C-alpha cells in the first residue's frame, strides 16, 4: 500500500459513514414516531350472564334429541337382508 492510498481510504470511510447515517435516519423511525395508540382490552372475568329466556327456555326445541322417522325393526340395515 502506498502512502497516498491512506488518505483516500480515510475519506471513503468517512463519506460512507455519513451516507449510512443519513440513510438510516431516513429509513428507520425516530423514537417520537414509534408511539402508537392501541385499544385497551378489558380483563376476562369468571362471571357468566344467563342467556336470554326468549330463546333458551323449557319449551324450546332441543336439537340434540334423537329423531326417529317411521318404525324400523331392522337392527342390521347394511348386511344385505331385510
mmCIF file of the N, C-alpha and C atoms, coordinates in Angstrom:
data_MODEL
# 
_entry.id   MODEL 
# 
loop_
_atom_site.group_PDB 
_atom_site.id 
_atom_site.type_symbol 
_atom_site.label_atom_id 
_atom_site.label_alt_id 
_atom_site.label_comp_id 
_atom_site.label_asym_id 
_atom_site.label_entity_id 
_atom_site.label_seq_id 
_atom_site.pdbx_PDB_ins_code 
_atom_site.Cartn_x 
_atom_site.Cartn_y 
_atom_site.Cartn_z 
_atom_site.occupancy 
_atom_site.B_iso_or_equiv 
_atom_site.pdbx_formal_charge 
_atom_site.auth_seq_id 
_atom_site.auth_comp_id 
_atom_site.auth_asym_id 
_atom_site.auth_atom_id 
_atom_site.pdbx_PDB_model_num 
ATOM 1   N N  . UNK A 1 1  ? 0.853   -1.157  0.000  1.00 0.00 ? 1  UNK A N  1 
ATOM 2   C CA . UNK A 1 1  ? 0.000   0.000   0.000  1.00 0.00 ? 1  UNK A CA 1 
ATOM 3   C C  . UNK A 1 1  ? 0.909   1.233   0.000  1.00 0.00 ? 1  UNK A C  1 
ATOM 4   N N  . UNK A 1 2  ? 0.535   2.137   -0.830 1.00 0.00 ? 2  UNK A N  1 
ATOM 5   C CA . UNK A 1 2  ? 1.343   3.349   -0.960 1.00 0.00 ? 2  UNK A CA 1 
ATOM 6   C C  . UNK A 1 2  ? 0.908   4.398   0.054  1.00 0.00 ? 2  UNK A C  1 
ATOM 7   N N  . UNK A 1 3  ? 1.730   5.382   0.245  1.00 0.00 ? 3  UNK A N  1 
ATOM 8   C CA . UNK A 1 3  ? 1.490   6.442   1.219  1.00 0.00 ? 3  UNK A CA 1 
ATOM 9   C C  . UNK A 1 3  ? 0.288   7.301   0.819  1.00 0.00 ? 3  UNK A C  1 
ATOM 10  N N  . UNK A 1 4  ? 0.006   7.462   -0.461 1.00 0.00 ? 4  UNK A N  1 
ATOM 11  C CA . UNK A 1 4  ? -1.110  8.301   -0.903 1.00 0.00 ? 4  UNK A CA 1 
ATOM 12  C C  . UNK A 1 4  ? -2.454  7.566   -0.856 1.00 0.00 ? 4  UNK A C  1 
ATOM 13  N N  . UNK A 1 5  ? -2.452  6.252   -0.644 1.00 0.00 ? 5  UNK A N  1 
ATOM 14  C CA . UNK A 1 5  ? -3.691  5.485   -0.555 1.00 0.00 ? 5  UNK A CA 1 
ATOM 15  C C  . UNK A 1 5  ? -4.380  5.654   0.801  1.00 0.00 ? 5  UNK A C  1 
ATOM 16  N N  . UNK A 1 6  ? -3.632  5.900   1.839  1.00 0.00 ? 6  UNK A N  1 
ATOM 17  C CA . UNK A 1 6  ? -4.202  6.028   3.182  1.00 0.00 ? 6  UNK A CA 1 
ATOM 18  C C  . UNK A 1 6  ? -5.187  7.196   3.293  1.00 0.00 ? 6  UNK A C  1 
ATOM 19  N N  . UNK A 1 7  ? -4.888  8.402   2.831  1.00 0.00 ? 7  UNK A N  1 
ATOM 20  C CA . UNK A 1 7  ? -5.887  9.476   2.913  1.00 0.00 ? 7  UNK A CA 1 
ATOM 21  C C  . UNK A 1 7  ? -7.141  9.183   2.079  1.00 0.00 ? 7  UNK A C  1 
ATOM 22  N N  . UNK A 1 8  ? -6.974  8.517   0.952  1.00 0.00 ? 8  UNK A N  1 
ATOM 23  C CA . UNK A 1 8  ? -8.133  8.158   0.125  1.00 0.00 ? 8  UNK A CA 1 
ATOM 24  C C  . UNK A 1 8  ? -9.041  7.161   0.848  1.00 0.00 ? 8  UNK A C  1 
ATOM 25  N N  . UNK A 1 9  ? -8.464  6.190   1.524  1.00 0.00 ? 9  UNK A N  1 
ATOM 26  C CA . UNK A 1 9  ? -9.255  5.206   2.291  1.00 0.00 ? 9  UNK A CA 1 
ATOM 27  C C  . UNK A 1 9  ? -9.982  5.895   3.439  1.00 0.00 ? 9  UNK A C  1 
ATOM 28  N N  . UNK A 1 10 ? -9.327  6.816   4.136  1.00 0.00 ? 10 UNK A N  1 
ATOM 29  C CA . UNK A 1 10 ? -9.962  7.546   5.239  1.00 0.00 ? 10 UNK A CA 1 
ATOM 30  C C  . UNK A 1 10 ? -11.123 8.391   4.720  1.00 0.00 ? 10 UNK A C  1 
ATOM 31  N N  . UNK A 1 11 ? -10.950 9.038   3.592  1.00 0.00 ? 11 UNK A N  1 
ATOM 32  C CA . UNK A 1 11 ? -12.019 9.858   3.015  1.00 0.00 ? 11 UNK A CA 1 
ATOM 33  C C  . UNK A 1 11 ? -13.215 8.981   2.623  1.00 0.00 ? 11 UNK A C  1 
ATOM 34  N N  . UNK A 1 12 ? -12.948 7.830   2.023  1.00 0.00 ? 12 UNK A N  1 
ATOM 35  C CA . UNK A 1 12 ? -14.031 6.903   1.633  1.00 0.00 ? 12 UNK A CA 1 
ATOM 36  C C  . UNK A 1 12 ? -14.766 6.396   2.867  1.00 0.00 ? 12 UNK A C  1 
ATOM 37  N N  . UNK A 1 13 ? -14.055 6.071   3.932  1.00 0.00 ? 13 UNK A N  1 
ATOM 38  C CA . UNK A 1 13 ? -14.682 5.587   5.171  1.00 0.00 ? 13 UNK A CA 1 
ATOM 39  C C  . UNK A 1 13 ? -15.559 6.677   5.782  1.00 0.00 ? 13 UNK A C  1 
ATOM 40  N N  . UNK A 1 14 ? -15.068 7.903   5.851  1.00 0.00 ? 14 UNK A N  1 
ATOM 41  C CA . UNK A 1 14 ? -15.833 8.997   6.448  1.00 0.00 ? 14 UNK A CA 1 
ATOM 42  C C  . UNK A 1 14 ? -17.080 9.298   5.615  1.00 0.00 ? 14 UNK A C  1 
ATOM 43  N N  . UNK A 1 15 ? -16.930 9.371   4.313  1.00 0.00 ? 15 UNK A N  1 
ATOM 44  C CA . UNK A 1 15 ? -18.081 9.654   3.440  1.00 0.00 ? 15 UNK A CA 1 
ATOM 45  C C  . UNK A 1 15 ? -19.108 8.537   3.526  1.00 0.00 ? 15 UNK A C  1 
ATOM 46  N N  . UNK A 1 16 ? -18.684 7.284   3.523  1.00 0.00 ? 16 UNK A N  1 
ATOM 47  C CA . UNK A 1 16 ? -19.631 6.179   3.616  1.00 0.00 ? 16 UNK A CA 1 
ATOM 48  C C  . UNK A 1 16 ? -20.316 6.142   4.987  1.00 0.00 ? 16 UNK A C  1 
ATOM 49  N N  . UNK A 1 17 ? -19.625 6.518   6.058  1.00 0.00 ? 17 UNK A N  1 
ATOM 50  C CA . UNK A 1 17 ? -20.236 6.559   7.391  1.00 0.00 ? 17 UNK A CA 1 
ATOM 51  C C  . UNK A 1 17 ? -21.305 7.648   7.448  1.00 0.00 ? 17 UNK A C  1 
ATOM 52  N N  . UNK A 1 18 ? -21.007 8.815   6.903  1.00 0.00 ? 18 UNK A N  1 
ATOM 53  C CA . UNK A 1 18 ? -22.001 9.896   6.891  1.00 0.00 ? 18 UNK A CA 1 
ATOM 54  C C  . UNK A 1 18 ? -23.192 9.505   6.031  1.00 0.00 ? 18 UNK A C  1 
ATOM 55  N N  . UNK A 1 19 ? -22.941 8.919   4.880  1.00 0.00 ? 19 UNK A N  1 
ATOM 56  C CA . UNK A 1 19 ? -24.019 8.473   3.993  1.00 0.00 ? 19 UNK A CA 1 
ATOM 57  C C  . UNK A 1 19 ? -24.888 7.421   4.683  1.00 0.00 ? 19 UNK A C  1 
ATOM 58  N N  . UNK A 1 20 ? -24.279 6.465   5.366  1.00 0.00 ? 20 UNK A N  1 
ATOM 59  C CA . UNK A 1 20 ? -25.025 5.421   6.082  1.00 0.00 ? 20 UNK A CA 1 
ATOM 60  C C  . UNK A 1 20 ? -25.879 6.017   7.194  1.00 0.00 ? 20 UNK A C  1 
ATOM 61  N N  . UNK A 1 21 ? -25.319 6.984   7.911  1.00 0.00 ? 21 UNK A N  1 
ATOM 62  C CA . UNK A 1 21 ? -26.062 7.624   8.995  1.00 0.00 ? 21 UNK A CA 1 
ATOM 63  C C  . UNK A 1 21 ? -27.278 8.371   8.466  1.00 0.00 ? 21 UNK A C  1 
ATOM 64  N N  . UNK A 1 22 ? -27.121 9.106   7.389  1.00 0.00 ? 22 UNK A N  1 
ATOM 65  C CA . UNK A 1 22 ? -28.235 9.868   6.817  1.00 0.00 ? 22 UNK A CA 1 
ATOM 66  C C  . UNK A 1 22 ? -29.318 8.927   6.286  1.00 0.00 ? 22 UNK A C  1 
ATOM 67  N N  . UNK A 1 23 ? -28.928 7.902   5.570  1.00 0.00 ? 23 UNK A N  1 
ATOM 68  C CA . UNK A 1 23 ? -29.899 6.942   5.014  1.00 0.00 ? 23 UNK A CA 1 
ATOM 69  C C  . UNK A 1 23 ? -30.626 6.198   6.130  1.00 0.00 ? 23 UNK A C  1 
ATOM 70  N N  . UNK A 1 24 ? -29.924 5.809   7.193  1.00 0.00 ? 24 UNK A N  1 
ATOM 71  C CA . UNK A 1 24 ? -30.583 5.096   8.295  1.00 0.00 ? 24 UNK A CA 1 
ATOM 72  C C  . UNK A 1 24 ? -31.580 5.988   9.025  1.00 0.00 ? 24 UNK A C  1 
ATOM 73  N N  . UNK A 1 25 ? -31.298 7.292   9.146  1.00 0.00 ? 25 UNK A N  1 
ATOM 74  C CA . UNK A 1 25 ? -32.252 8.215   9.765  1.00 0.00 ? 25 UNK A CA 1 
ATOM 75  C C  . UNK A 1 25 ? -33.493 8.393   8.901  1.00 0.00 ? 25 UNK A C  1 
ATOM 76  N N  . UNK A 1 26 ? -33.336 8.296   7.598  1.00 0.00 ? 26 UNK A N  1 
ATOM 77  C CA . UNK A 1 26 ? -34.482 8.422   6.700  1.00 0.00 ? 26 UNK A CA 1 
ATOM 78  C C  . UNK A 1 26 ? -35.336 7.151   6.732  1.00 0.00 ? 26 UNK A C  1 
ATOM 79  N N  . UNK A 1 27 ? -34.689 5.999   6.732  1.00 0.00 ? 27 UNK A N  1 
ATOM 80  C CA . UNK A 1 27 ? -35.414 4.729   6.645  1.00 0.00 ? 27 UNK A CA 1 
ATOM 81  C C  . UNK A 1 27 ? -36.063 4.298   7.955  1.00 0.00 ? 27 UNK A C  1 
ATOM 82  N N  . UNK A 1 28 ? -35.364 4.467   9.046  1.00 0.00 ? 28 UNK A N  1 
ATOM 83  C CA . UNK A 1 28 ? -35.869 3.978   10.327 1.00 0.00 ? 28 UNK A CA 1 
ATOM 84  C C  . UNK A 1 28 ? -36.578 5.096   11.072 1.00 0.00 ? 28 UNK A C  1 
ATOM 85  N N  . UNK A 1 29 ? -37.656 4.717   11.788 1.00 0.00 ? 29 UNK A N  1 
ATOM 86  C CA . UNK A 1 29 ? -38.465 5.698   12.507 1.00 0.00 ? 29 UNK A CA 1 
ATOM 87  C C  . UNK A 1 29 ? -37.720 6.210   13.738 1.00 0.00 ? 29 UNK A C  1 
ATOM 88  N N  . UNK A 1 30 ? -37.956 7.448   14.031 1.00 0.00 ? 30 UNK A N  1 
ATOM 89  C CA . UNK A 1 30 ? -37.367 8.024   15.233 1.00 0.00 ? 30 UNK A CA 1 
ATOM 90  C C  . UNK A 1 30 ? -38.207 7.617   16.449 1.00 0.00 ? 30 UNK A C  1 
ATOM 91  N N  . UNK A 1 31 ? -37.674 7.738   17.660 1.00 0.00 ? 31 UNK A N  1 
ATOM 92  C CA . UNK A 1 31 ? -38.437 7.327   18.854 1.00 0.00 ? 31 UNK A CA 1 
ATOM 93  C C  . UNK A 1 31 ? -39.764 8.055   19.009 1.00 0.00 ? 31 UNK A C  1 
ATOM 94  N N  . UNK A 1 32 ? -39.858 9.303   18.580 1.00 0.00 ? 32 UNK A N  1 
ATOM 95  C CA . UNK A 1 32 ? -41.131 10.006  18.727 1.00 0.00 ? 32 UNK A CA 1 
ATOM 96  C C  . UNK A 1 32 ? -42.174 9.479   17.750 1.00 0.00 ? 32 UNK A C  1 
ATOM 97  N N  . UNK A 1 33 ? -41.756 8.880   16.638 1.00 0.00 ? 33 UNK A N  1 
ATOM 98  C CA . UNK A 1 33 ? -42.690 8.315   15.671 1.00 0.00 ? 33 UNK A CA 1 
ATOM 99  C C  . UNK A 1 33 ? -43.089 6.884   16.011 1.00 0.00 ? 33 UNK A C  1 
ATOM 100 N N  . UNK A 1 34 ? -42.436 6.257   16.951 1.00 0.00 ? 34 UNK A N  1 
ATOM 101 C CA . UNK A 1 34 ? -42.718 4.868   17.301 1.00 0.00 ? 34 UNK A CA 1 
ATOM 102 C C  . UNK A 1 34 ? -43.902 4.710   18.246 1.00 0.00 ? 34 UNK A C  1 
ATOM 103 N N  . UNK A 1 35 ? -44.414 5.796   18.793 1.00 0.00 ? 35 UNK A N  1 
ATOM 104 C CA . UNK A 1 35 ? -45.516 5.708   19.744 1.00 0.00 ? 35 UNK A CA 1 
ATOM 105 C C  . UNK A 1 35 ? -46.822 5.512   18.977 1.00 0.00 ? 35 UNK A C  1 
ATOM 106 N N  . UNK A 1 36 ? -47.620 4.552   19.444 1.00 0.00 ? 36 UNK A N  1 
ATOM 107 C CA . UNK A 1 36 ? -48.877 4.217   18.797 1.00 0.00 ? 36 UNK A CA 1 
ATOM 108 C C  . UNK A 1 36 ? -49.961 4.107   19.849 1.00 0.00 ? 36 UNK A C  1 
ATOM 109 N N  . UNK A 1 37 ? -51.147 4.582   19.525 1.00 0.00 ? 37 UNK A N  1 
ATOM 110 C CA . UNK A 1 37 ? -52.280 4.410   20.416 1.00 0.00 ? 37 UNK A CA 1 
ATOM 111 C C  . UNK A 1 37 ? -52.934 3.071   20.106 1.00 0.00 ? 37 UNK A C  1 
ATOM 112 N N  . UNK A 1 38 ? -53.171 2.295   21.147 1.00 0.00 ? 38 UNK A N  1 
ATOM 113 C CA . UNK A 1 38 ? -53.770 0.978   20.980 1.00 0.00 ? 38 UNK A CA 1 
ATOM 114 C C  . UNK A 1 38 ? -55.036 0.888   21.807 1.00 0.00 ? 38 UNK A C  1 
ATOM 115 N N  . UNK A 1 39 ? -55.884 -0.023  21.422 1.00 0.00 ? 39 UNK A N  1 
ATOM 116 C CA . UNK A 1 39 ? -57.138 -0.231  22.129 1.00 0.00 ? 39 UNK A CA 1 
ATOM 117 C C  . UNK A 1 39 ? -56.867 -0.991  23.425 1.00 0.00 ? 39 UNK A C  1 
ATOM 118 N N  . UNK A 1 40 ? -57.492 -0.554  24.506 1.00 0.00 ? 40 UNK A N  1 
ATOM 119 C CA . UNK A 1 40 ? -57.322 -1.199  25.802 1.00 0.00 ? 40 UNK A CA 1 
ATOM 120 C C  . UNK A 1 40 ? -58.368 -2.309  25.911 1.00 0.00 ? 40 UNK A C  1 
ATOM 121 N N  . UNK A 1 41 ? -57.915 -3.498  26.240 1.00 0.00 ? 41 UNK A N  1 
ATOM 122 C CA . UNK A 1 41 ? -58.791 -4.658  26.340 1.00 0.00 ? 41 UNK A CA 1 
ATOM 123 C C  . UNK A 1 41 ? -59.205 -4.835  27.786 1.00 0.00 ? 41 UNK A C  1 
ATOM 124 N N  . UNK A 1 42 ? -60.495 -5.071  27.993 1.00 0.00 ? 42 UNK A N  1 
ATOM 125 C CA . UNK A 1 42 ? -60.972 -5.295  29.363 1.00 0.00 ? 42 UNK A CA 1 
ATOM 126 C C  . UNK A 1 42 ? -60.576 -6.699  29.815 1.00 0.00 ? 42 UNK A C  1 
ATOM 127 N N  . UNK A 1 43 ? -60.289 -6.880  31.093 1.00 0.00 ? 43 UNK A N  1 
ATOM 128 C CA . UNK A 1 43 ? -59.871 -8.201  31.571 1.00 0.00 ? 43 UNK A CA 1 
ATOM 129 C C  . UNK A 1 43 ? -61.024 -9.204  31.553 1.00 0.00 ? 43 UNK A C  1 
ATOM 130 N N  . UNK A 1 44 ? -60.665 -10.465 31.404 1.00 0.00 ? 44 UNK A N  1 
ATOM 131 C CA . UNK A 1 44 ? -61.658 -11.545 31.388 1.00 0.00 ? 44 UNK A CA 1 
ATOM 132 C C  . UNK A 1 44 ? -62.070 -11.840 32.818 1.00 0.00 ? 44 UNK A C  1 
ATOM 133 N N  . UNK A 1 45 ? -63.377 -11.978 33.027 1.00 0.00 ? 45 UNK A N  1 
ATOM 134 C CA . UNK A 1 45 ? -63.884 -12.290 34.358 1.00 0.00 ? 45 UNK A CA 1 
ATOM 135 C C  . UNK A 1 45 ? -64.521 -13.670 34.349 1.00 0.00 ? 45 UNK A C  1 
ATOM 136 N N  . UNK A 1 46 ? -64.773 -14.198 35.534 1.00 0.00 ? 46 UNK A N  1 
ATOM 137 C CA . UNK A 1 46 ? -65.400 -15.513 35.647 1.00 0.00 ? 46 UNK A CA 1 
ATOM 138 C C  . UNK A 1 46 ? -66.920 -15.414 35.698 1.00 0.00 ? 46 UNK A C  1 
ATOM 139 N N  . UNK A 1 47 ? -67.467 -14.213 35.593 1.00 0.00 ? 47 UNK A N  1 
ATOM 140 C CA . UNK A 1 47 ? -68.921 -14.048 35.599 1.00 0.00 ? 47 UNK A CA 1 
ATOM 141 C C  . UNK A 1 47 ? -69.504 -14.505 34.273 1.00 0.00 ? 47 UNK A C  1 
ATOM 142 N N  . UNK A 1 48 ? -70.673 -15.151 34.338 1.00 0.00 ? 48 UNK A N  1 
ATOM 143 C CA . UNK A 1 48 ? -71.353 -15.620 33.128 1.00 0.00 ? 48 UNK A CA 1 
ATOM 144 C C  . UNK A 1 48 ? -72.786 -15.120 33.180 1.00 0.00 ? 48 UNK A C  1 
ATOM 145 N N  . UNK A 1 49 ? -73.138 -14.313 32.206 1.00 0.00 ? 49 UNK A N  1 
ATOM 146 C CA . UNK A 1 49 ? -74.510 -13.813 32.147 1.00 0.00 ? 49 UNK A CA 1 
ATOM 147 C C  . UNK A 1 49 ? -75.429 -14.905 31.620 1.00 0.00 ? 49 UNK A C  1 
ATOM 148 N N  . UNK A 1 50 ? -76.607 -15.003 32.213 1.00 0.00 ? 50 UNK A N  1 
ATOM 149 C CA . UNK A 1 50 ? -77.575 -16.002 31.775 1.00 0.00 ? 50 UNK A CA 1 
ATOM 150 C C  . UNK A 1 50 ? -78.084 -15.639 30.380 1.00 0.00 ? 50 UNK A C  1 
ATOM 151 N N  . UNK A 1 51 ? -78.290 -16.644 29.518 1.00 0.00 ? 51 UNK A N  1 
ATOM 152 C CA . UNK A 1 51 ? -78.781 -16.353 28.172 1.00 0.00 ? 51 UNK A CA 1 
ATOM 153 C C  . UNK A 1 51 ? -80.228 -15.861 28.207 1.00 0.00 ? 51 UNK A C  1 
ATOM 154 N N  . UNK A 1 52 ? -80.645 -15.251 27.117 1.00 0.00 ? 52 UNK A N  1 
ATOM 155 C CA . UNK A 1 52 ? -81.985 -14.687 27.003 1.00 0.00 ? 52 UNK A CA 1 
ATOM 156 C C  . UNK A 1 52 ? -83.038 -15.790 27.110 1.00 0.00 ? 52 UNK A C  1 
ATOM 157 N N  . UNK A 1 53 ? -84.012 -15.599 27.992 1.00 0.00 ? 53 UNK A N  1 
ATOM 158 C CA . UNK A 1 53 ? -85.066 -16.592 28.199 1.00 0.00 ? 53 UNK A CA 1 
ATOM 159 C C  . UNK A 1 53 ? -86.014 -16.692 26.999 1.00 0.00 ? 53 UNK A C  1 
ATOM 160 N N  . UNK A 1 54 ? -85.943 -15.741 26.109 1.00 0.00 ? 54 UNK A N  1 
ATOM 161 C CA . UNK A 1 54 ? -86.760 -15.798 24.898 1.00 0.00 ? 54 UNK A CA 1 
ATOM 162 C C  . UNK A 1 54 ? -86.342 -16.983 24.036 1.00 0.00 ? 54 UNK A C  1 
ATOM 163 N N  . UNK A 1 55 ? -85.072 -17.288 24.011 1.00 0.00 ? 55 UNK A N  1 
ATOM 164 C CA . UNK A 1 55 ? -84.564 -18.372 23.170 1.00 0.00 ? 55 UNK A CA 1 
ATOM 165 C C  . UNK A 1 55 ? -84.233 -19.639 23.958 1.00 0.00 ? 55 UNK A C  1 
ATOM 166 N N  . UNK A 1 56 ? -83.797 -19.490 25.184 1.00 0.00 ? 56 UNK A N  1 
ATOM 167 C CA . UNK A 1 56 ? -83.401 -20.636 25.991 1.00 0.00 ? 56 UNK A CA 1 
ATOM 168 C C  . UNK A 1 56 ? -84.393 -20.805 27.138 1.00 0.00 ? 56 UNK A C  1 
ATOM 169 N N  . UNK A 1 57 ? -85.404 -21.636 26.917 1.00 0.00 ? 57 UNK A N  1 
ATOM 170 C CA . UNK A 1 57 ? -86.385 -21.906 27.957 1.00 0.00 ? 57 UNK A CA 1 
ATOM 171 C C  . UNK A 1 57 ? -86.809 -23.367 27.880 1.00 0.00 ? 57 UNK A C  1 
ATOM 172 N N  . UNK A 1 58 ? -87.680 -23.787 28.782 1.00 0.00 ? 58 UNK A N  1 
ATOM 173 C CA . UNK A 1 58 ? -88.079 -25.195 28.856 1.00 0.00 ? 58 UNK A CA 1 
ATOM 174 C C  . UNK A 1 58 ? -88.922 -25.616 27.660 1.00 0.00 ? 58 UNK A C  1 
ATOM 175 N N  . UNK A 1 59 ? -89.606 -24.704 26.981 1.00 0.00 ? 59 UNK A N  1 
ATOM 176 C CA . UNK A 1 59 ? -90.456 -25.053 25.848 1.00 0.00 ? 59 UNK A CA 1 
ATOM 177 C C  . UNK A 1 59 ? -89.697 -25.006 24.515 1.00 0.00 ? 59 UNK A C  1 
ATOM 178 N N  . UNK A 1 60 ? -88.434 -24.667 24.525 1.00 0.00 ? 60 UNK A N  1 
ATOM 179 C CA . UNK A 1 60 ? -87.658 -24.582 23.288 1.00 0.00 ? 60 UNK A CA 1 
ATOM 180 C C  . UNK A 1 60 ? -87.404 -25.965 22.709 1.00 0.00 ? 60 UNK A C  1 
ATOM 181 N N  . UNK A 1 61 ? -87.173 -26.030 21.403 1.00 0.00 ? 61 UNK A N  1 
ATOM 182 C CA . UNK A 1 61 ? -86.855 -27.277 20.730 1.00 0.00 ? 61 UNK A CA 1 
ATOM 183 C C  . UNK A 1 61 ? -85.413 -27.645 21.074 1.00 0.00 ? 61 UNK A C  1 
ATOM 184 N N  . UNK A 1 62 ? -85.217 -28.902 21.459 1.00 0.00 ? 62 UNK A N  1 
ATOM 185 C CA . UNK A 1 62 ? -83.887 -29.385 21.794 1.00 0.00 ? 62 UNK A CA 1 
ATOM 186 C C  . UNK A 1 62 ? -83.295 -30.056 20.553 1.00 0.00 ? 62 UNK A C  1 
ATOM 187 N N  . UNK A 1 63 ? -82.319 -29.449 19.891 1.00 0.00 ? 63 UNK A N  1 
ATOM 188 C CA . UNK A 1 63 ? -81.797 -30.030 18.653 1.00 0.00 ? 63 UNK A CA 1 
ATOM 189 C C  . UNK A 1 63 ? -80.920 -31.257 18.869 1.00 0.00 ? 63 UNK A C  1 
ATOM 190 N N  . UNK A 1 64 ? -80.627 -31.614 20.107 1.00 0.00 ? 64 UNK A N  1 
ATOM 191 C CA . UNK A 1 64 ? -79.787 -32.784 20.358 1.00 0.00 ? 64 UNK A CA 1 
ATOM 192 C C  . UNK A 1 64 ? -80.598 -34.050 20.553 1.00 0.00 ? 64 UNK A C  1 
ATOM 193 N N  . UNK A 1 65 ? -81.919 -33.965 20.495 1.00 0.00 ? 65 UNK A N  1 
ATOM 194 C CA . UNK A 1 65 ? -82.762 -35.138 20.673 1.00 0.00 ? 65 UNK A CA 1 
ATOM 195 C C  . UNK A 1 65 ? -82.693 -36.031 19.443 1.00 0.00 ? 65 UNK A C  1 
ATOM 196 N N  . UNK A 1 66 ? -82.731 -37.354 19.649 1.00 0.00 ? 66 UNK A N  1 
ATOM 197 C CA . UNK A 1 66 ? -82.733 -38.320 18.564 1.00 0.00 ? 66 UNK A CA 1 
ATOM 198 C C  . UNK A 1 66 ? -84.104 -38.307 17.890 1.00 0.00 ? 66 UNK A C  1 
ATOM 199 N N  . UNK A 1 67 ? -84.102 -38.163 16.580 1.00 0.00 ? 67 UNK A N  1 
ATOM 200 C CA . UNK A 1 67 ? -85.353 -38.133 15.826 1.00 0.00 ? 67 UNK A CA 1 
ATOM 201 C C  . UNK A 1 67 ? -85.461 -39.428 15.048 1.00 0.00 ? 67 UNK A C  1 
ATOM 202 N N  . UNK A 1 68 ? -86.565 -40.158 15.250 1.00 0.00 ? 68 UNK A N  1 
ATOM 203 C CA . UNK A 1 68 ? -86.783 -41.416 14.552 1.00 0.00 ? 68 UNK A CA 1 
ATOM 204 C C  . UNK A 1 68 ? -87.971 -41.240 13.622 1.00 0.00 ? 68 UNK A C  1 
ATOM 205 N N  . UNK A 1 69 ? -87.749 -41.510 12.343 1.00 0.00 ? 69 UNK A N  1 
ATOM 206 C CA . UNK A 1 69 ? -88.815 -41.397 11.354 1.00 0.00 ? 69 UNK A CA 1 
ATOM 207 C C  . UNK A 1 69 ? -89.238 -42.809 10.983 1.00 0.00 ? 69 UNK A C  1 
ATOM 208 N N  . UNK A 1 70 ? -90.489 -43.136 11.235 1.00 0.00 ? 70 UNK A N  1 
ATOM 209 C CA . UNK A 1 70 ? -91.025 -44.461 10.915 1.00 0.00 ? 70 UNK A CA 1 
ATOM 210 C C  . UNK A 1 70 ? -90.623 -45.489 11.950 1.00 0.00 ? 70 UNK A C  1 
ATOM 211 N N  . UNK A 1 71 ? -91.111 -46.726 11.714 1.00 0.00 ? 71 UNK A N  1 
ATOM 212 C CA . UNK A 1 71 ? -90.813 -47.828 12.637 1.00 0.00 ? 71 UNK A CA 1 
ATOM 213 C C  . UNK A 1 71 ? -89.933 -48.826 11.911 1.00 0.00 ? 71 UNK A C  1 
ATOM 214 N N  . UNK A 1 72 ? -88.706 -48.973 12.345 1.00 0.00 ? 72 UNK A N  1 
ATOM 215 C CA . UNK A 1 72 ? -87.768 -49.879 11.709 1.00 0.00 ? 72 UNK A CA 1 
ATOM 216 C C  . UNK A 1 72 ? -87.314 -50.907 12.727 1.00 0.00 ? 72 UNK A C  1 
ATOM 217 N N  . UNK A 1 73 ? -87.543 -52.189 12.409 1.00 0.00 ? 73 UNK A N  1 
ATOM 218 C CA . UNK A 1 73 ? -87.117 -53.270 13.290 1.00 0.00 ? 73 UNK A CA 1 
ATOM 219 C C  . UNK A 1 73 ? -85.808 -53.900 12.823 1.00 0.00 ? 73 UNK A C  1 
ATOM 220 N N  . UNK A 1 74 ? -85.260 -53.428 11.733 1.00 0.00 ? 74 UNK A N  1 
ATOM 221 C CA . UNK A 1 74 ? -84.035 -53.976 11.184 1.00 0.00 ? 74 UNK A CA 1 
ATOM 222 C C  . UNK A 1 74 ? -82.846 -53.464 12.010 1.00 0.00 ? 74 UNK A C  1 
ATOM 223 N N  . UNK A 1 75 ? -82.188 -54.348 12.739 1.00 0.00 ? 75 UNK A N  1 
ATOM 224 C CA . UNK A 1 75 ? -81.066 -53.969 13.596 1.00 0.00 ? 75 UNK A CA 1 
ATOM 225 C C  . UNK A 1 75 ? -79.748 -53.895 12.827 1.00 0.00 ? 75 UNK A C  1 
ATOM 226 N N  . UNK A 1 76 ? -79.707 -54.564 11.649 1.00 0.00 ? 76 UNK A N  1 
ATOM 227 C CA . UNK A 1 76 ? -78.500 -54.530 10.823 1.00 0.00 ? 76 UNK A CA 1 
ATOM 228 C C  . UNK A 1 76 ? -78.902 -54.098 9.414  1.00 0.00 ? 76 UNK A C  1 
ATOM 229 N N  . UNK A 1 77 ? -79.011 -52.798 9.170  1.00 0.00 ? 77 UNK A N  1 
ATOM 230 C CA . UNK A 1 77 ? -79.529 -52.337 7.891  1.00 0.00 ? 77 UNK A CA 1 
ATOM 231 C C  . UNK A 1 77 ? -78.567 -52.499 6.712  1.00 0.00 ? 77 UNK A C  1 
ATOM 232 N N  . UNK A 1 78 ? -77.303 -52.756 6.931  1.00 0.00 ? 78 UNK A N  1 
ATOM 233 C CA . UNK A 1 78 ? -76.346 -52.807 5.825  1.00 0.00 ? 78 UNK A CA 1 
ATOM 234 C C  . UNK A 1 78 ? -75.815 -54.214 5.553  1.00 0.00 ? 78 UNK A C  1 
ATOM 235 N N  . UNK A 1 79 ? -76.505 -55.238 6.005  1.00 0.00 ? 79 UNK A N  1 
ATOM 236 C CA . UNK A 1 79 ? -75.997 -56.599 5.764  1.00 0.00 ? 79 UNK A CA 1 
ATOM 237 C C  . UNK A 1 79 ? -76.588 -57.237 4.522  1.00 0.00 ? 79 UNK A C  1 
ATOM 238 N N  . UNK A 1 80 ? -77.456 -56.593 3.779  1.00 0.00 ? 80 UNK A N  1 
ATOM 239 C CA . UNK A 1 80 ? -77.987 -57.127 2.524  1.00 0.00 ? 80 UNK A CA 1 
ATOM 240 C C  . UNK A 1 80 ? -79.316 -57.824 2.676  1.00 0.00 ? 80 UNK A C  1 
ATOM 241 N N  . UNK A 1 81 ? -79.760 -58.132 3.863  1.00 0.00 ? 81 UNK A N  1 
ATOM 242 C CA . UNK A 1 81 ? -81.057 -58.788 4.055  1.00 0.00 ? 81 UNK A CA 1 
ATOM 243 C C  . UNK A 1 81 ? -82.021 -57.823 4.701  1.00 0.00 ? 81 UNK A C  1 
ATOM 244 N N  . UNK A 1 82 ? -83.309 -58.150 4.563  1.00 0.00 ? 82 UNK A N  1 
ATOM 245 C CA . UNK A 1 82 ? -84.296 -57.257 5.156  1.00 0.00 ? 82 UNK A CA 1 
ATOM 246 C C  . UNK A 1 82 ? -84.979 -57.909 6.297  1.00 0.00 ? 82 UNK A C  1 
# 
